[in-house]
Each structure stands twice: as structure tokens, then as C-alpha cells.
């Protein structure tokens, strides 16, 4: 999931610096843009749908 999401973000935002930092548990992750959390699996209690993260990031 992480590799696919990173690839999707890099394709949509070629100048972005994409990094992956795992949470304490394997299923925990959050996506931030300029320090603001745009998606947190722990908060939403689900995984993102295809294209959802890119759509949320375009709002920044």
C-alpha cells in the first residue's frame, strides 16, 4: 500500500518530496502536506480509497 501510494503521489506531484515514516503499528499511517495532516488512518478508521489522498492533497 505505501509503495503504491508513494508512486501515485509522486506521479501527481512530481516536484514533491515524498517520504514514508511507519507508525508504531504496521497499519498506522498519516499523510501530511506542509505539516498539516490531510489523512490519518487512525482518525478515519479506514484505508483511503483510490485517488482519495491525491484529491485531498490538491486542496493544499
C-alpha positions as a printed NumPy array, in Angstrom:
array([[  0.   ,   0.   ,   0.   ],
       [  2.686,   2.51 ,   0.989],
       [  4.732,   1.982,  -2.171],
       [  1.656,   2.334,  -4.381],
       [  0.524,   5.465,  -2.576],
       [  4.   ,   6.998,  -2.811],
       [  4.085,   6.266,  -6.549],
       [  0.611,   7.782,  -7.037],
       [  1.628,  10.935,  -5.155],
       [  4.951,  11.248,  -6.996],
       [  3.167,  10.932, -10.347],
       [  0.613,  13.594,  -9.4  ],
       [  3.132,  15.893,  -7.692],
       [  6.493,  15.341,  -9.446],
       [  8.249,  18.132,  -7.522],
       [  7.106,  16.881,  -4.101],
       [  9.461,  15.29 ,  -1.599],
       [  7.697,  12.012,  -0.728],
       [  8.852,  10.199,   2.407],
       [  7.482,   7.216,   4.288],
       [  7.558,   7.022,   8.076],
       [  5.851,   3.967,   9.568],
       [  3.76 ,   4.317,  12.704],
       [  4.104,   2.205,  15.85 ],
       [  1.855,  -0.445,  14.312],
       [  2.077,  -1.641,  10.718],
       [ -1.417,  -0.394,   9.825],
       [ -0.951,   3.123,  11.235],
       [ -0.132,   5.959,   8.882],
       [ -0.878,   9.582,   8.153],
       [ -0.276,  11.79 ,   5.132],
       [  0.822,  15.357,   5.772],
       [  1.28 ,  18.34 ,   3.477],
       [  3.416,  21.188,   4.787],
       [  2.938,  19.869,   8.316],
       [ -0.861,  19.582,   8.113],
       [ -2.427,  16.115,   8.339],
       [ -4.634,  15.525,   5.286],
       [ -5.393,  11.857,   6.014],
       [ -4.945,   9.689,   9.102],
       [ -5.897,   6.034,   9.089],
       [ -6.277,   6.124,  12.867],
       [ -8.643,   9.091,  12.804],
       [-10.756,   7.846,   9.892],
       [-10.551,   4.191,  10.978],
       [-10.188,   3.053,   7.37 ],
       [ -7.767,   2.946,   4.494],
       [ -8.031,   5.61 ,   1.79 ],
       [ -9.894,   4.903,  -1.409],
       [ -8.001,   5.011,  -4.699],
       [ -7.242,   8.615,  -5.627],
       [ -8.516,   9.985,  -2.31 ],
       [ -5.113,  11.107,  -0.983],
       [ -4.207,  12.859,  -4.244],
       [ -7.561,  14.634,  -4.23 ],
       [ -7.068,  15.782,  -0.628],
       [ -3.51 ,  16.968,  -1.349],
       [ -4.667,  19.05 ,  -4.315],
       [ -6.641,  21.153,  -1.827],
       [ -3.379,  22.486,  -0.366]])
